[in-house]
Amino acid sequence: MSLLAAEETIATGSDGQLVIAAVLGIAVVVALITWLKVHPFLALILGSLLLGVVGGLAFTDTIASFQAGVGSTVGNVGVLIALGAMIGGMLAESGGADRIVNAFVDRVSARRLPWTMAGVAALIGIPLFFEVGVVLLVPIVLLVARRTQLPVLAVGIPALAGLSVLHGLVPPHPGPLVAIDALDADLGRTLLFGLIAAIPCVIIAGPVFGSWISRRLDLPVPGPAGNGPADPEPPAGGSGSVRTGTDLGEPTGSEQRATATATVADGRPTRRPALGATILTVLLPVLLMLLRAIGELTLDEGNALRSVLDVAGAPMIALLAGVVLAMFTLGTAVGFGRQRISDTLGGSLPAIAGILLIVAAGGGFKQVLVDAGVGDLVGEAAQDWNLNALVLGWLVAVGIRLATGSATVATITAAGIVAPLASGLDGNTVALLALAVGAGSLFFSHVNDAGFWLVKEYFGMTVGQTIKSWSVMETLISVVGLLAVLGLSVVV
């Protein structure tokens, strides 16, 4: 059954029935993930089936609706996530991330290091998933803190803030891409507004909060691999021979693992990647998509330059260009052969399989919400209550985030619920709605979030210390992100 056919069989149940269906569907997803520890992919499938049937859709129509949502989401988002992961894999394996960090860290004073770490983390966080960025950056943070005698949180919080803000607000990360797809937002505008909103988020939740909390939580600097995972899993990509903190002296757990598992001596880079070329590779997809967005806002339709920018800045083309450039600047240029480059690109994909499945199932869940009529019900309620769509999207995402601990699940579910509101909004506001949902998905990470435990173990903190530092930092990002989005809505 086609998506159009599924839409023609929207449930005729009462408003009360749709409310019950939505509550039960979301409750099942939350309970399965948090209580029974079921993988989010399966939880979203089961929650979708229950939601559709209780909401009045026939069982076959529920299945068709779910499958249509999965196909649409994977087609629009899956390719972009895969291409972004490939760039991240090349950046990690070639030592490009380490090159960027050391180039900046070694050239600034101790007083400016927190600001530098925030900026560097935001830069390398563009193509890297959050967990990979943590594995790459935390050893550097610990070594910098030890070398400069700065409090570990004064350096660590800015780095974590830079990574987290990019993860929640800026494509090609899965959360923002899913929100953009669900709301049919323009990716270029969302990227432009997301980068603008990211600036105050990184500043306030990073160096400013890091300086404040480091004076109140006196933490000893953990060992090179932290007091937690002494042998962290390497990021996706080939043999896992990530070079992290090489200029600062001590081997990391990733390097130790690579030494133990490497089967060929020439698997490591033989040359360091050039700094300028590395930065260009990371920023190229972003620049192309931004140029496309600027062209749409400033050039007439049919203009030759705009036509070129429309093609070059198309998300898939922009990210593909980044991958091709990375093959040379982070592959051939550092001494990798063709097979090594192929292995690195291919090795970056298995690690994102789980993310792709969750995103796909989330797209199906979103479509069932829409086809059952729950989204329309929410839209009508928002109008009756005179509630700002941006605030509503943020609140829904906050609720799902607190319940499930997953920023991606929160983004997917919230975007599906508020999707009908987007049809009555202009393009700029729809892009801002996607960002509001992304900001809400970062609110108060706590014990049901895997990122909470990752940070706790790496920095050797207690649960209470992690809440006072990491959880508050995430909340600041979320709240400042909402305020930035609301501010942008006034001027665009």
Buried (B, 14 or more C-beta within 10 A) or exposed (E): BEBEEBBEBBBEBEEEBBBBBBEBBBEBBBBBBBEEEBBBBBBBBBBBBBBBBBBBBEEEBBBBBBBBBBBBBBEBBBBBBBBBBBBBBBBBBBBBBBBBBBBBBEEEEEEEBBBBBBBBBBBBBBBBBBBBBBBBBBBBBBBBBBBBEBBBBBBBBBBBBBBBBBBBBBBBBBBBBBBBBBBEBBBBBBBBBBBBBBEBBBBBBBBBBBBEBBEEBEBEBBEBBBBBBBEBBBBBBBBBBBBBBBBBEBBBBBBBBBEEEBEEEEBBBEEBBBBEBBBBBBBBBBBBBBBBBBBBBEBEEEEEEBEEBBEBBBBEBBBBBBBEBBBEBBBEBBBBEEEBBBBBBBBBBEBBEEBBBBBBBBBBBBBBBBBBBBBBBBBEEBEEEEBBBBBBBBBBBBBBBBBBBBBBBBBBBBBBBBBBBBEEBEBBBBBBBBBBBBBBBBBBBBEBBEBBBBBBBBBBBEEEBBBBBBBBBBBBBBBBBBBBBBBBBEEB
